[in-house]
Amino acid sequence: MANKNYPFPWLICKWLTGSNPDKEDMIDEYRAATDLASFVQAMKQIPALGGPKCRRGQPLSTRDKEVQQSIPLLNELYDTNLLKELWVIASKAPHWEKDPIWIHGDLHAGNLLAKDRKLVGVVDWGLAGVGDPAYDMMVAWTLLSQQSREIFRSMVQPDDHTWTRSHGWALFLGIVVRAHSNSHTPRLFNRQPSDEQTLVGRGQGHCPPRVCRQLTTAENDCERVVADHAHHHF
C-alpha cells in the first residue's frame, strides 16, 4: 500500500513476455482481430454495477473543442475539410444510453503485447472503469486493416452508432496528438527504434519509451483512419 515514501497506489504483477505490436509484421492481424474481439466481449460479461467510471468512457462530444482546435494545425499534412467532415459524423452519433460496461480505457498497440505473431497480453489497466464500450473498440481502427476489422466487428456486433463513435475516438486520439507533435515527423508505422526521439520535436530532449509508443500509435491512428475511410466506409 501507499506510504510516505511512495504516496501512490501500486501493485506487483507477474511479468509478461512480449513486445508492442507497432510494426505490421509483428502480428497475424486476422488472429488479432479474433483475440481482440474476444477480449472486448469478455469485458462486457464482468458485472459493472457500482464500478468506477472510466474518464475515457464519456460522450465523444466532450472532446469536440479540442479536436476543432487541433484540425487546423494539420493543414499541411491532411485534407482538413475531410477531417472535419469525418469528425462531425462521428461526434454527432447518439451517446451510449445503455448500462455502462467495463472497458480497459487505453486499448492500443502500446498497451498490447505480442509474441510469435500472436497477442499474448493486455497491460496498463490504470484507466479501466465502466463507460461507453466504443472507446475500447477504437483498437479495431488503429491496429487492424479494413478486412480484419470486419472480422472484429462481426464478432463484437456493435450497433451502428457505437461503431461510428469508436471511429470517432480513433480520430480524436490521432488528430490531437498528431497536431501537437512535430509537424515534420515522417510516417512512423514501420519506424525503427532510433526514430523515437523525433516524436517529441527537435531540440526537446529524450522521449521516454512509453510516451514514444503513445505518440507513434496516435500518429498512425490519424493516418490509418483517414486513409481507410476517405470515402466514409464506416
C-alpha positions in Angstrom: 0.0 0.0 0.0 1.0 3.6 -0.4 3.2 5.2 2.3 5.1 8.4 2.9 8.0 7.1 0.8 5.7 6.5 -2.2 2.3 8.0 -1.7 0.6 6.4 -4.6 -1.3 3.1 -5.1 0.9 0.3 -6.5 0.9 -3.4 -7.1 3.3 -6.1 -8.2 2.3 -8.1 -11.3 3.5 -11.2 -13.0 6.0 -10.3 -15.8 4.5 -10.9 -19.2 6.9 -11.6 -22.1 6.2 -9.8 -25.3 6.7 -6.7 -27.4 4.3 -3.9 -28.5 3.0 -4.8 -32.0 4.0 -1.5 -33.5 5.1 -2.9 -36.8 2.8 -4.6 -39.4 4.6 -7.9 -39.4 4.5 -8.4 -35.6 1.1 -10.0 -35.5 -1.2 -12.1 -37.6 -3.9 -9.4 -37.9 -6.7 -11.8 -38.6 -6.0 -13.8 -35.4 -5.5 -10.5 -33.6 -9.0 -9.4 -34.7 -10.5 -12.5 -33.2 -8.5 -12.2 -30.0 -9.3 -8.5 -29.5 -13.0 -9.2 -30.2 -13.0 -11.9 -27.6 -11.3 -9.6 -25.1 -13.9 -6.9 -25.7 -16.7 -9.4 -25.4 -15.2 -10.8 -22.2 -15.1 -7.3 -20.6 -18.8 -7.0 -21.3 -19.5 -10.0 -19.1 -18.0 -8.5 -16.0 -20.7 -7.1 -13.6 -20.4 -3.3 -13.9 -22.9 -2.2 -11.2 -21.1 0.2 -8.9 -17.8 0.1 -10.9 -15.7 3.2 -11.1 -16.4 5.5 -14.1 -13.8 5.5 -16.8 -13.0 9.0 -17.7 -12.5 7.9 -21.3 -15.9 6.3 -21.4 -17.5 9.8 -21.6 -19.6 11.0 -24.6 -17.4 11.6 -27.6 -18.9 15.1 -28.0 -17.0 16.2 -24.9 -13.8 16.2 -27.0 -15.2 18.5 -29.7 -13.5 21.7 -28.7 -10.1 20.0 -28.5 -10.5 18.4 -31.9 -11.8 21.6 -33.6 -8.8 23.5 -32.3 -6.3 20.8 -33.5 -7.6 20.2 -37.0 -6.3 23.5 -38.5 -2.8 22.6 -37.2 -2.8 19.7 -39.7 -3.5 21.7 -42.8 0.0 20.8 -44.3 -0.4 17.1 -43.7 -4.0 16.2 -44.3 -7.2 17.3 -46.0 -8.6 19.2 -43.1 -12.0 19.5 -44.6 -12.2 15.7 -44.7 -11.1 15.5 -41.1 -13.8 17.9 -40.1 -16.4 16.0 -42.0 -15.4 12.7 -40.5 -15.3 14.2 -37.1 -18.8 15.7 -37.4 -20.2 12.4 -38.5 -18.7 10.6 -35.5 -19.2 13.2 -32.8 -22.9 13.6 -33.7 -23.6 9.9 -33.3 -26.0 9.3 -30.4 -24.5 8.7 -27.0 -24.4 5.3 -25.2 -27.7 5.1 -23.4 -27.4 1.6 -22.1 -25.9 0.5 -18.8 -22.1 1.2 -18.6 -19.8 -1.7 -19.5 -16.3 -2.4 -18.2 -13.6 -1.1 -20.5 -9.9 -1.1 -20.5 -9.8 2.6 -21.3 -6.4 2.7 -23.2 -6.6 -0.2 -25.6 -4.0 0.4 -28.4 -0.8 -1.1 -29.6 1.3 0.5 -26.9 -0.6 -1.5 -24.3 -0.7 -4.8 -26.1 2.0 -7.5 -26.0 2.8 -9.8 -28.9 4.9 -12.9 -29.2 5.4 -15.2 -32.2 2.9 -13.0 -34.1 0.2 -13.6 -31.5 -1.3 -11.2 -28.9 -0.3 -12.5 -25.5 -1.2 -9.8 -23.1 -3.0 -6.5 -22.4 -1.2 -4.2 -19.9 -1.6 -0.8 -18.3 -5.0 -1.0 -16.6 -4.8 2.3 -14.8 -7.7 3.8 -16.7 -10.0 0.8 -16.5 -13.6 1.5 -15.4 -17.1 1.4 -16.7 -18.5 3.5 -19.6 -19.1 3.5 -23.3 -17.7 0.3 -25.0 -16.9 2.4 -28.1 -13.7 3.5 -26.6 -12.2 0.0 -26.5 -13.5 -0.8 -30.0 -11.2 2.0 -31.2 -8.4 -0.6 -31.4 -10.1 -2.1 -34.5 -9.5 1.2 -36.4 -6.0 1.8 -35.1 -4.4 -1.7 -35.3 -6.4 -3.7 -37.9 -6.9 -3.4 -41.7 -10.3 -2.9 -43.2 -10.5 -6.7 -43.9 -9.6 -7.9 -40.4 -11.6 -5.1 -38.9 -14.7 -6.7 -40.4 -13.9 -9.9 -38.5 -13.7 -7.9 -35.3 -17.0 -6.2 -36.0 -18.8 -9.4 -36.9 -17.8 -10.9 -33.6 -18.5 -7.9 -31.3 -21.7 -6.9 -33.2 -21.8 -3.3 -32.0 -24.8 -1.2 -33.1 -24.1 1.3 -35.9 -23.9 4.3 -33.5 -21.4 2.6 -31.2 -19.2 1.6 -34.2 -19.3 5.2 -35.5 -18.3 6.5 -32.1 -15.4 4.1 -32.0 -14.2 5.5 -35.3 -14.5 9.0 -33.7 -12.3 8.0 -30.8 -9.6 6.9 -33.1 -9.9 10.2 -35.0 -9.7 12.1 -31.7 -6.6 10.4 -30.5 -4.8 10.6 -33.8 -5.8 14.2 -34.6 -5.0 15.7 -31.2 -1.6 14.0 -30.7 -0.5 14.5 -34.3 -1.4 18.1 -34.2 0.8 18.7 -31.1 3.8 16.6 -32.2 6.5 17.6 -34.6 4.8 18.5 -37.9 7.8 17.2 -39.9 7.7 13.8 -38.3 7.6 11.1 -41.1 5.2 8.2 -41.3 6.0 6.1 -38.4 4.1 2.8 -38.8 7.3 0.9 -39.8 9.6 3.1 -37.8 12.9 2.0 -36.3 13.6 2.3 -32.6 16.2 5.0 -33.3 13.3 7.2 -34.6 11.8 7.5 -31.1 13.3 10.9 -30.2 11.9 12.6 -33.3 8.4 12.1 -31.9 8.7 14.9 -29.4 10.1 17.5 -31.8 13.5 18.8 -32.4 15.6 20.1 -29.5 13.2 18.7 -26.8 15.5 16.0 -25.5 14.9 12.3 -25.0 11.5 10.8 -25.5 10.6 8.3 -22.7 9.7 4.9 -24.4 6.1 4.8 -23.1 5.4 8.4 -24.4 7.0 7.5 -27.7 4.8 4.4 -28.1 1.7 6.5 -27.4 2.8 9.2 -29.9 3.6 6.6 -32.6 0.3 4.9 -32.1 -1.7 8.2 -32.2 0.1 9.5 -35.3 -0.6 6.2 -37.0 -4.2 6.3 -35.9 -4.8 9.5 -37.7 -3.1 8.4 -40.9 -4.7 4.9 -41.0 -8.2 6.2 -40.1 -8.1 9.0 -42.7 -6.7 6.7 -45.4 -9.1 3.8 -44.8 -12.2 6.0 -44.6 -11.7 8.8 -47.1 -15.0 7.7 -48.6 -16.8 7.3 -45.3 -16.7 3.5 -45.2 -17.9 3.1 -41.7 
